[in-house]
Amino acid sequence: MSNYFKRSILRRFLRDLLGGEIVGASDGGRYGVSWLANYATVLRESYGVKIESIPKGTGLKHFYRIKNKERAKKVLETLDSNAKEQK
């Protein structure tokens, strides 16, 4: 998987969360990947976004929530800027 593709998923994931959409850990199909946990981990460890997985109902259903939205907005701006430069 190319870095551009990974970054495009990160950008969409962040944009959706910041836009108030409910995105679950198993919603990878919406993004063209099998699972979003790896992308949440990248956002946490590489970009410093405080993103947590919250249980929703019973079973393994979890959804993501960003705790530091200002940091997430800055990361999204950086990712968007990098994407424009690469085109």
HELIX and SHEET records of a PDB file:
HELIX    1   1 ASN A    3  LEU A   18  1                                  16    
HELIX    2   2 GLY A   28  TYR A   31  1                                   4    
HELIX    3   3 ALA A   37  GLU A   45  1                                   9    
HELIX    4   4 LYS A   69  GLN A   86  1                                  18    
SHEET    1   A 2 ILE A  51  PRO A  55  0                                        
SHEET    2   A 2 HIS A  62  ILE A  66 -1                                        
END                                                                             
